[in-house]
Amino acid sequence: MTDTSTTSTSTRPDRTAWGAVGVMALTSFVLVLAEFLPPGLLTPMATTLGITEGQAGQAVSATAFVGSSSPRRSARCSRGSTAAPC
């Protein structure tokens, strides 16, 4: 007679995966907020900083460029635990 009982294992990776989903959702929210908020404030920003609205718009575009390139870089840098330095 053989024992065919199975042992229950914990599904710890599922908990970790949902944590990662939550972090990505929060990060996406912050990046979108950071991109949409400044265009509504370009005129007051330009007035306060003493620059033209075009220059203030370029500053917003620079932050959008960094925001769009960061996910690719972080994905490339975080592949595996022995990833080469970025």
C-alpha angles and dihedrals in degrees: 000000000000129000111238098179117135126217121232115235126201117252095219095153090065090061091048092048092054090049089055091049090052092050092048091049092051092046091050091050092051093047093049091046090050090052100045099039100062098054089061089052100044096109096048091042092051092047093049094046093044094237134116122270089247092058090048088051091053090054090054090048091053092055090047090053091052090047092052095047098043098074093054092048094046091048090051092046096047099052107124127339094273097053117153116254113273 
